[in-house]
Amino acid sequence: MKQQTQKILFGFDYHNRFDSNDLQYFSYNLYKNKNGVNIKDYDYLFHISNNIREIQSAENNLTIKVNELNDEITIFTDNNELYQKSLIPLIIEFHQQNKENSYEELNQDNFIFIEENNNIKVKMIFNSIYGSIEEIDNQDLDIRSIDFYLLIDLKNK
């Protein structure tokens, strides 16, 4: 049905709720562009995806929480917070660096994040990221789906 016909038949105009000039949708899928990743010096490997909100490891009473509302990851041991990171700035940076690249041009090294503090060293290896970002300020990002590996090295074992 044409948009002009809808008003005549139904009495109201057609509005596509997914069509927004202010939103830019993106997807990065690195499953085809995989290489070996150095995991030396890390003690734990966790797979994080959309349906995972909390992971517990009996060894060292390690707990990983993923807050879906603010897209933060927090790591605890014995209920002491060791690390907290918002994923939003990372995804914005990934998007800014790769938005012009085709799937074939995506480089896995651009989707690896490493950070450490006095207690912990983390490495995040992103496999896929799907979402939208507001084009006006490129800061209002909505992560629809995410999949990554989290490697952890506890410094004070």
Secondary structure, DSSP 8 states (H G I E B T S, - for coil): --HHHHHHHHSS----TT--TTEEEEEEE-SSS------TT--EEEEEETT-SEEEETGGGEEEEEETTTTEEEEEETTEEEEEEEHHHHHHHHHHHHTT--GGG--GGGGEEEEE-SSEEEEEEEEEEEEEEETTTS--EEEEEEEEEEEEEES--
